[in-house]
Amino acid sequence: MSLSERELAILSFEQGWWSLDGPKESLIRERFQISPEAYYQELNALIDKAEALEADPLVVRRLRRERARRRNGRLGSTVESSVADSTNGGSDS
């Protein structure tokens, strides 16, 4: 199965949106006629597809790394605060 025109357009947009004029969220609304939240849901599903990796390996790998970094950052801060709480023993002294 190949990628749709919309999926290819999303990959193309991610390849160089920063060279366009305007904030990314505004560009997403204008170009794709959806909210940024819906766009990112589509993007996350797209970068998990083998066809996307075949179509644009550099962009897909970069996006996967960025997603993993964000997830690890969120998980890391949760783990760090849990460890800090447990080493504190629950007291403020």
Residue pairs with C-beta under 8 A, 6 or more apart in sequence:
1 51
2 51
3 11
3 46
3 49
3 51
3 52
3 55
6 32
7 46
7 49
7 52
8 55
9 31
9 32
10 32
10 39
10 42
10 43
10 46
11 46
11 52
11 55
11 56
11 59
11 60
13 27
13 28
13 31
13 32
14 43
14 59
14 63
15 56
15 59
17 24
17 27
18 24
20 27
22 30
24 36
25 36
28 34
28 35
28 36
28 39
29 35
29 36
32 39
34 42
43 63
44 67
46 52
47 53
47 60
47 63
47 64
47 67
52 60
53 60
53 61
